[in-house]
Amino acid sequence: MRIVLMASGEFAIPTLRSLVDRGHELPLVITQPDRGSGRGRKTQCTPTKAKATELGLEVLATPNINDTEVVERIRGLNADLGLAIAFGQKIGEEVRGLFNHDCINLHASLLPKYRGAAPFQWSVINGDEETGVTTFRLVDRMDAGPIYVQRTTGLRPQERACELHDRLSAIGVDAVHATIELMETSPDFKPVPQDDTFATKAPKLAKSDGCIRFDQPAAVLANRINGLWDWPGARCKFVSQDSGKSETVLLAMARPGAKETPAEKPGVLDFRRQVAVADQYLEILEVKPAGGRQMAFEDYVNGRHINPGDCFEPVPEL
């Protein structure tokens, strides 16, 4: 099949590689423009552009896929399918109508649940037992088009958003190829409309979402910490009781700890170096001190000589 891929993020890369490996023709990959990133604002291309260039594919980086020149370029390709994956731009009606079969999107949730920019993160944050991917026809409303294919998977214990991202991107390969096969073998197939009454939102995360408090239940906090990794990260301040020194840390992984009513105030570490929270204790598994490397919490405890009574405190919202 002749496919125009519209993608920017890492999520698209397994599907991109697979499309090439299976002999599909990709006359054009459309992506977001190169942008500055990091402290030095060094200009970097999108992960999709980097991989497509490595594979020898034609790439167009544009700030607006709906510009007249871009539309005419796509029209001239006579492509069978438009495929959007983590693209980052709204694809207008004119572009959607340029393909012989359809214009579809691969989305990292079981729609209509988690329409929006951060579906797999919110799945972890909300403590879901099951998630998956969906291919659907693009329409004007965000993530609201009729569904072609879904693939489900269970969430693993202490699975973080970054790890779920990678698993779902691999599962998405199968969903995309199943959709293509459906189009080739069953041209009369009608994608199934979504039930809007079950729709939920998955808004884009901001750095301020990482500011956490410890006066919540352990399960809620563990899910939030794991769902916020690797961005924006659950941010708090570690304070030494003896020295009074403090530093900002990101909590990179956690799970519910001892099921006991805490004697300490929320945020205070007990003799096991577990954190008192609203209903029991929270076990921190990995941390990343500001400006430091990510490490096991045990290494952090040993390196900072952490004692019972030391605590984690909220930081001001950013």
Secondary structure by P-SEA (a helix, b strand, c coil): cbbbbbbccccaaaaaaaaaaacccccbbbbbccccccccccccccaaaaaaaaabbbbbbccccccaaaaaaaaaacccbbbbcccccccccccccccccbbbbbbcccccccccccaaaaaaaacccccbbbbbbbccccccccccbbbbbbbcccccaaaaaaaaaaaaaaaaaaaaaaaaccccccccccccccbbbbcccccccccccccccaaaaaaaaaaacccccbbbbbbbccccbbbbbbbccccccccccccccccccccccbbbcccbbbbbcbbbccccccccaaaaaaaacccccccccccccc
